Amino acid sequence: MLGLNGTPFQPATLQLTGIPGMQTGQAWVALVFCILYLISIIGNLTILALVIREPSLHQPMYYFLSMLSLNDLGVSFSTLPTVLATFCFNYRHVDFDACLVQMFFIHTFSFMESGILLAMSFDRFVAICDPLRYATVLTNNRILAMGLGILAKSFTTLFPFPFLVKRLPFCKGNVLHHSYCLHPDLMKVACGDIHVNNIYGLFVVLFTYGIDSTFILLSYTLILRAVLAIASREQRFKALNTCMSHICAVLVFYVPIITVSMIHRFWKSAPLVVHVMMSNVYLFIPPMLNPIIYSVKTKEIRRGIRQIFCKSWG
């Protein structure tokens, strides 16, 4: 479908939606989202502040944790404007180009999270399997290079998406199924040939989530083999305990992704609310839970938080 000047027709604005079937409880939904954002932003800012100000946390493990917190803030701030506008102010329209920008940042930060979790699994692998070389392998320069590599990989693989969407005409309406912009959602209202978008989307998913999850699994297979070779039961438990926070973060990130994929593949007739709720879990729960997980499971983080509270109340 072409516009008057021969270019693909695109609506000036797209209409966002809340959660289907919950129109009467919008105030409560808005409150829940505000609480999620508050916990996520305060929690991740606290982790970043602790790593910056505490010399005892100037170690590779905590540098990677600060990358994860910074990325989680990026995920939260990418969705925040339209989610709050939709649920708090009942303003459901977003400019088409602004929607493409939001789509790019949401997917970029999501794919970056996968890369950071892979880097953190490599950190745990070196710490347990080759502890004597830990400090020489994970130097500050190499950690910085890994962080920039993750950023460059995510940016370059996601960069074509806005342009691939921009070339398409939109003739199936302008109503999206979420309170933020996602590539699969935009494909549902686009017409014309979307094969390139779908094929490239599948390639990006396999190139990021597929490869990252495979290497994370390989890392933990090697870690488990090394731990089982330790003679002392107490030392085995101590070694595995250093990995628990990261294992929880991996599960919090990948379980919703796998669940969404399974629903799309095997439960195509699922109610729309199921798809919307799972997308919300995938985007909102990891940024909220990651700082909680590391605060609960990491002694150094707990100590730093206690010190902040003691100074505040002292």
C-alpha positions as CSV (number, residue, x, y, z in Angstrom):
1,M,0.0,0.0,0.0
2,L,1.5,3.3,-1.1
3,G,0.9,6.9,-0.1
4,L,0.1,9.7,-2.5
5,N,3.7,10.3,-3.3
6,G,4.4,6.6,-4.0
7,T,6.2,5.9,-0.7
8,P,5.0,3.1,1.6
9,F,2.1,4.3,3.7
10,Q,2.9,4.6,7.4
11,P,0.7,6.1,10.1
12,A,1.8,9.3,11.8
13,T,1.2,7.7,15.2
14,L,0.7,4.2,16.6
15,Q,-1.8,3.4,19.3
16,L,-0.5,1.5,22.3
17,T,-2.7,-0.8,24.5
18,G,-2.6,-1.8,28.2
19,I,-3.4,-5.2,29.5
20,P,-6.5,-6.8,27.7
21,G,-9.5,-7.3,30.0
22,M,-8.1,-5.0,32.8
23,Q,-9.6,-1.7,31.6
24,T,-11.4,-1.3,34.9
25,G,-8.3,-1.9,37.0
26,Q,-6.0,0.5,35.3
27,A,-5.1,2.4,38.5
28,W,-3.9,-0.8,40.2
29,V,-1.9,-1.8,37.1
30,A,-0.3,1.6,37.0
31,L,0.6,1.2,40.7
32,V,2.2,-2.2,40.1
33,F,4.3,-0.8,37.2
34,C,5.4,2.2,39.3
35,I,6.5,-0.1,42.1
36,L,8.4,-2.3,39.6
37,Y,10.1,0.7,38.1
38,L,11.0,2.1,41.5
39,I,12.5,-1.1,42.8
40,S,14.4,-1.6,39.5
41,I,15.8,1.9,39.3
42,I,16.7,2.2,43.0
43,G,18.1,-1.3,43.2
44,N,20.4,-1.0,40.1
45,L,21.5,2.5,41.1
46,T,22.5,1.2,44.5
47,I,24.5,-1.6,43.0
48,L,26.3,0.9,40.7
49,A,27.0,3.3,43.6
50,L,28.4,0.5,45.7
51,V,30.8,-0.8,43.0
52,I,32.0,2.7,42.3
53,R,32.6,3.8,45.9
54,E,33.7,0.6,47.6
55,P,37.4,-0.3,46.9
56,S,36.7,-3.9,48.0
57,L,34.3,-4.3,45.1
58,H,36.8,-3.2,42.5
59,Q,37.1,-6.8,41.1
60,P,36.1,-8.4,37.8
61,M,32.9,-10.0,39.2
62,Y,31.5,-6.7,40.4
63,Y,32.6,-4.8,37.2
64,F,30.4,-7.3,35.3
65,L,27.6,-6.9,37.8
66,S,27.8,-3.1,37.3
67,M,27.5,-3.7,33.6
68,L,24.4,-5.8,34.2
69,S,22.9,-3.1,36.5
70,L,23.6,-0.3,33.9
71,N,22.0,-2.4,31.2
72,D,18.9,-3.1,33.4
73,L,18.5,0.6,33.9
74,G,18.6,0.9,30.1
75,V,15.8,-1.6,29.7
76,S,13.7,0.2,32.4
77,F,14.2,3.7,30.9
78,S,13.5,2.4,27.4
79,T,10.0,1.2,28.3
80,L,9.2,3.8,31.0
81,P,7.9,6.8,28.9
82,T,5.2,4.9,27.0
83,V,4.2,2.5,29.9
84,L,3.7,5.4,32.3
85,A,1.9,7.4,29.6
86,T,-0.4,4.5,28.9
87,F,-1.3,3.4,32.4
88,C,-0.9,6.6,34.5
89,F,-2.1,9.3,32.0
90,N,-4.2,7.2,29.6
91,Y,-2.2,8.6,26.7
92,R,-1.9,5.8,24.2
93,H,-0.4,7.4,21.1
94,V,3.3,7.3,20.1
95,D,4.9,8.9,17.0
96,F,5.9,6.3,14.4
97,D,9.6,7.2,14.3
98,A,9.7,7.4,18.1
99,C,8.2,3.9,18.2
100,L,11.0,2.6,16.0
101,V,13.6,4.3,18.3
102,Q,12.1,2.7,21.3
103,M,11.9,-0.7,19.6
104,F,15.6,-0.5,18.8
105,F,16.7,0.4,22.3
106,I,14.4,-2.3,24.0
107,H,15.8,-5.1,21.8
108,T,19.4,-3.8,22.0
109,F,19.4,-3.7,25.8
110,S,17.7,-7.1,25.9
111,F,20.3,-8.7,23.7
112,M,23.1,-6.9,25.6
113,E,21.8,-8.6,28.8
114,S,22.3,-12.0,27.2
115,G,25.9,-11.0,26.3
116,I,26.7,-9.7,29.8
117,L,25.4,-12.9,31.4
118,L,27.7,-14.8,29.1
119,A,30.7,-12.7,30.2
120,M,29.7,-13.2,33.8
121,S,29.7,-17.0,33.3
122,F,33.2,-16.7,31.8
123,D,34.2,-14.8,35.0
124,R,32.9,-17.7,37.2
125,F,34.6,-20.3,34.9
126,V,38.0,-18.6,35.3
127,A,37.5,-18.0,39.0
128,I,36.7,-21.7,39.7
129,C,38.6,-23.6,37.0
130,D,41.8,-21.5,36.9
131,P,41.9,-19.3,40.0
132,L,45.6,-18.7,40.0
133,R,45.3,-16.9,36.7
134,Y,42.1,-15.1,37.5
135,A,43.7,-11.6,38.0
136,T,45.9,-11.9,34.9
137,V,43.2,-13.2,32.6
138,L,40.5,-10.7,33.6
139,T,42.4,-7.5,33.6
140,N,40.6,-4.1,33.6
141,N,41.5,-3.6,29.9
142,R,40.0,-7.0,29.0
143,I,36.9,-6.4,30.9
144,L,36.4,-3.0,29.2
145,A,37.1,-4.7,25.8
146,M,34.5,-7.4,26.6
147,G,31.9,-4.7,27.6
148,L,32.5,-2.7,24.4
149,G,32.4,-5.9,22.3
150,I,29.0,-6.8,23.8
151,L,27.7,-3.2,23.1
152,A,29.1,-3.3,19.5
153,K,27.7,-6.7,18.7
154,S,24.2,-5.8,20.0
155,F,24.2,-2.4,18.3
156,T,25.4,-3.7,14.9
157,T,23.0,-6.7,14.8
158,L,20.0,-4.6,15.8
159,F,20.8,-1.4,13.8
160,P,19.1,-2.7,10.6
161,F,15.7,-3.3,12.3
162,P,14.3,0.2,12.2
163,F,15.2,0.5,8.5
164,L,13.7,-2.9,7.7
165,V,10.4,-1.8,9.5
166,K,10.5,1.7,7.9
167,R,10.4,0.3,4.4
168,L,7.1,-1.6,5.0
169,P,3.6,-0.2,4.4
170,F,1.1,-0.4,7.3
171,C,-2.4,-1.3,6.2
172,K,-3.6,-3.5,9.0
173,G,-4.4,-0.6,11.4
174,N,-2.2,1.2,13.9
175,V,-3.1,-0.6,17.1
176,L,-0.2,-2.4,18.9
177,H,-0.8,-5.1,21.6
178,H,1.6,-3.7,24.2
179,S,2.3,-0.4,26.0
180,Y,5.7,-0.3,24.3
181,C,7.0,-1.0,20.8
182,L,8.4,-4.5,19.9
183,H,9.4,-5.7,16.4
184,P,7.1,-8.8,16.4
185,D,4.2,-6.5,17.4
186,L,4.9,-4.1,14.5
187,M,5.0,-7.0,12.1
188,K,1.4,-7.9,13.0
189,V,0.1,-4.5,11.6
190,A,2.5,-4.3,8.7
191,C,1.6,-5.6,5.2
192,G,3.7,-6.3,2.2
193,D,6.6,-8.8,2.2
194,I,7.8,-9.3,5.8
195,H,9.9,-12.4,5.0
196,V,13.2,-10.4,5.2
197,N,12.2,-9.1,8.7
198,N,11.3,-12.5,9.9
199,I,14.4,-14.2,8.6
200,Y,16.7,-11.6,9.9
201,G,14.9,-11.6,13.2
202,L,15.4,-15.3,13.5
203,F,19.0,-15.0,12.6
204,V,19.6,-12.3,15.3
205,V,17.8,-14.4,17.9
206,L,20.0,-17.5,17.1
207,F,23.1,-15.4,16.8
208,T,22.6,-13.9,20.2
209,Y,20.4,-15.9,22.5
210,G,21.3,-19.2,20.9
211,I,25.1,-18.8,21.0
212,D,25.1,-17.0,24.4
213,S,23.0,-19.7,26.1
214,T,25.0,-22.5,24.5
215,F,28.3,-21.1,25.9
216,I,26.7,-20.3,29.3
217,L,25.7,-24.0,29.5
218,L,29.1,-25.1,28.4
219,S,30.7,-22.9,31.1
220,Y,28.7,-24.4,33.8
221,T,29.3,-27.9,32.5
222,L,33.1,-27.3,32.9
223,I,32.5,-25.5,36.2
224,L,30.5,-28.5,37.6
225,R,33.2,-30.9,36.4
226,A,35.9,-28.9,38.2
227,V,33.8,-28.6,41.4
228,L,33.2,-32.4,41.5
229,A,36.9,-32.9,41.3
230,I,37.4,-31.0,44.6
231,A,38.0,-33.4,47.4
232,S,36.5,-31.3,50.3
233,R,32.7,-31.3,50.4
234,E,32.9,-27.9,52.2
235,Q,35.1,-26.4,49.4
236,R,32.7,-27.8,46.7
237,F,29.8,-26.1,48.4
238,K,31.7,-22.8,48.7
239,A,32.7,-22.9,45.0
240,L,29.2,-23.6,43.8
241,N,27.8,-20.9,46.2
242,T,29.8,-18.2,44.4
243,C,27.8,-19.1,41.2
244,M,24.3,-19.1,42.7
245,S,23.6,-15.4,42.1
246,H,24.6,-15.7,38.4
247,I,22.6,-18.9,38.0
248,C,19.5,-17.2,39.4
249,A,20.1,-14.2,37.1
250,V,20.4,-16.5,34.1
251,L,17.2,-18.3,35.0
252,V,15.3,-15.1,35.6
253,F,16.3,-13.9,32.1
254,Y,16.1,-17.1,30.0
255,V,13.0,-18.8,31.5
256,P,10.6,-16.1,30.3
257,I,12.2,-16.1,26.9
258,I,11.8,-19.8,26.6
259,T,8.3,-19.6,27.9
260,V,7.3,-16.9,25.4
261,S,8.9,-19.0,22.5
262,M,7.0,-22.2,23.7
263,I,3.7,-20.3,23.8
264,H,4.2,-18.9,20.3
265,R,5.2,-22.3,19.0
266,F,2.8,-24.7,20.7
267,W,-0.1,-22.5,22.0
268,K,-0.9,-20.2,19.1
269,S,-4.5,-20.0,20.2
270,A,-3.5,-18.6,23.6
271,P,-5.5,-15.5,24.7
272,L,-3.9,-12.2,23.9
273,V,-3.5,-11.4,27.6
274,V,-1.2,-14.4,28.0
275,H,1.2,-13.1,25.3
276,V,1.1,-9.6,26.8
277,M,1.7,-10.7,30.4
278,M,4.6,-12.9,29.4
279,S,6.2,-10.0,27.4
280,N,5.8,-7.9,30.5
281,V,7.5,-10.5,32.7
282,Y,10.3,-10.8,30.2
283,L,11.0,-7.0,30.2
284,F,10.1,-6.0,33.8
285,I,11.1,-8.9,36.1
286,P,14.8,-9.3,35.4
287,P,15.7,-5.6,36.0
288,M,13.8,-5.7,39.2
289,L,15.0,-9.1,40.5
290,N,18.7,-8.9,39.6
291,P,19.7,-6.3,42.2
292,I,17.6,-8.2,44.8
293,I,19.3,-11.5,43.9
294,Y,22.8,-10.1,44.2
295,S,22.0,-8.2,47.4
296,V,20.6,-11.4,49.0
297,K,23.3,-13.8,47.8
298,T,26.4,-11.7,47.8
299,K,28.0,-11.0,51.2
300,E,30.0,-8.0,50.0
301,I,27.0,-6.3,48.5
302,R,25.0,-6.9,51.7
303,R,27.8,-5.4,53.7
304,G,27.9,-2.3,51.5
305,I,24.2,-1.8,51.8
306,R,24.3,-2.1,55.6
307,Q,27.1,0.5,55.7
308,I,25.0,2.9,53.6
309,F,22.0,2.4,56.0
310,C,24.2,2.8,59.1
311,K,25.6,6.1,57.7
312,S,22.2,7.3,56.8
313,W,20.7,6.5,60.3
314,G,23.9,7.2,62.3
